Amino acid sequence: MSYYVSGGRYADTSFRVLLDPAPTLGPFATYEEALEAWRERARATIDYASVRYQIVWRDDAGAPPAPAAHASDAVA
């Protein structure tokens, strides 16, 4: 299983419309590695209320997952 950090800037704090996706980070072999990358990215954008990131995962090889269109729809 591979883990990725995805997200970006949303239209507002309802986090329903993703305006500016950030580059997806990963793959990470463990959730803990992805969590550390998520923490770094979240800390770097802590002052921006409309920016959100999530950890997502894939069971198969392939392209990294795209950020969820709605932040609460994220896998993790």
Buried (B, 14 or more C-beta within 10 A) or exposed (E): EBBBBBBBBBEEEEBEEBEEEBEBBBBBEEBEBBBEBBEEBBEEBEEEEBBBBBBBBBEEEEEBBEBBEEBEEBEE
